């Protein structure tokens, strides 16, 4: 069976935010191949930014 047939297709999560009078539409997709959660990734990115500023 090929890889494309094995992958499940899931609908994206769509959210709408309004910040400072600007409307943002955010679509999030979940990957079956992801090795970390979104929370872990955000924490890693923030820590990386903090290390750069030192």
SULLINTA-V651794 format. One record per backbone hydrogen bond with DSSP energy under -1.0 kcal/mol. NH is the residue of the N-H (numbers start at 0). CO is the residue of the C=O. E is the energy in kcal/mol with one decimal. If there is no record, write none. Layout:
nh->(NH/NH)
co->(CO/CO)
e->(E/E)
This chain:
nh->(5/6/12/14/16/18/21/23/25/27/33/40/41/42/43/44/45/46/47/48/49/50/51/52)
co->(1/2/27/25/23/21/18/16/14/12/30/36/37/38/39/40/41/42/43/44/45/46/47/48)
e->(-1.2/-1.5/-2.8/-2.6/-3.0/-2.6/-1.6/-3.8/-3.0/-2.8/-1.0/-2.2/-2.6/-2.4/-2.3/-2.6/-2.6/-2.6/-2.3/-2.1/-2.5/-2.2/-1.8/-1.4)
